[in-house]
Amino acid sequence: MNTFKIALTALALAFTSPAFASDTKSPIIGAWRMSELKVGTAGNLQAIPYSGQLVFTKGGTLSVQAMNPDADAADTPYTTKAYEAYYGPVEIDDAKNIFAITVESSLVRNLIGQRLERKFEVTGDKLVISPVNAEEGWRVSYDRF
């Protein structure tokens, strides 16, 4: 009977131990450099000059930095003086191609505490992110570092 309990315990540990956990990870984990930002109404998105990067960590965080080269660009809900930066824990649902970040720190303080849900698509070393609500009117593309 003790041998059975030991074997059962060993089997349970094998399936819960990180060494035996699934090696699969989300395809968005890693560092990405912005290649294109488009804004506007659905079906009429226009490219605007922007640069930036985002990093999804294996530990479950996301950090975003982006900048409009026009320092006089109007502020948006995500930017101050043409700059965007925020960070926080992220939940990734690869089955639905959606992730959600709960903003923990941000240049735009009104974002702190907000949960931002986004759609994503990864094709090779290309990542495209868009809002769940298409009326927000933007789409951003990234290349893997």
N, C-alpha and C positions, 0 to 999 in steps of 0.2 A: 504494500500500500504506500509506504514512504517513497519507494522508487517511482511510483505513478505520480505522486504529488510533486516530486522533484522534476520529473519530465514535463509535467503540465506547467509548472512555474517557469522552467527554462523555455518552453515553447511560447508562453505569454511574453516573456522578456524579449525573445527574439523578434516578435512582431511589434513591440513598442520601443525597442532600442533604436537610437538614431542610426547606428551602423547598419541596421536592416531596413530602415525607412526607405521609402521610394526615392530614387535618385532624380526623379523628374522635378524640374523647376519651371516656373513660368517663363515663357520666352521674352517677357519684358524686363526681367531682372538684368541689371547692368547699367552702364552709362551710355547716354544718347546725346548727340549734338543736333540742335535744331537745323533743319535744312530749308523749311518753308513754313510760313504762317499765312493763312488766308482768313479774311474776315468779311462779313457782309451778310446779306440775306440769303436764306437757303436757295441754292441754284444760281446765286450771283456772288460767289466769293471772289474777292480780289486779293492778290498777293501784296503783302506789305513787308518792307525790310525789317528784319528782326534777327537777333542772334540769341542763343541760349543753350542751356543743357538741362537735362534731368537725370536723376540717378535713382533707380529702384534697387534697394539693398536686399540681400538674402534674409536679413534680420527683420524685414517688414516695414521699412520706412521709404519715403519718397522725398526728395528735395528738388526744387525747381528754381531756376534762375533764368531770366530772359530780359532783353533790353532792346528798346527801339532806339536806333541811332539818332533819331530826332529828339534832342533833349527838351524841345518845346512841345512835344506831343501831349495831347490832352490826357489827363488821368483817366483810368478805367476802373472798374470794380476790382481789378487785379494788380494795377500798377500805380506807382507814385513817381512823378518826374521821369516817366518813360522806363521805369525799372520794375521788375516783378521778381519777388523771392518769397518762397514759403516752404515749409517743412512739416512732416508729421507722419504718423503711422498710416500704412496703406493696407487695404484688403484687396486681393486680386482674385477675380473669378474667371479663370481661363475658359471654362465651359461657356460662359455668356459673353466673353471678351469685354468685361467691364472691370474697372477698378474704382475704389473710393478711398480718398484721403480725408482724414480728419485733421484739419490744419491746427498745428500746435504752436507754430511761430510764423510770423509773416511781416513783411514790410508794410503791407496794408492791414492795419490792426483789426479792421472789421471782419477780416476773413478768419481770425483766430476762433476756433471752436466750430467752424462750419464744416460740414461734410460735403465734399465735392465728388460727384460721381461722373465718371467718364467712360466712353467707349474706346476700345483700342483694336488695332489690327496690326499684326506683325507678318511681314513677308520678307524672308531672308534677313538682311540687316537693315530693314526699313520698318519704322514704327509710325503709325498714323493715329492720332488721338483727336477725338471730337466730343462735344458735349452730348449727354444723353438727350437733352432737350435741344433739337436742331435749331430752334428759334434763337438760341444764344448766338448763332451766326459766326462760327469759326471752325477751323480745322488746322492742325499743326502736324508737320512731318519731321521725323528725326532719323538720323543715321547712327548706327551703333559705332561707338568709339573703337 
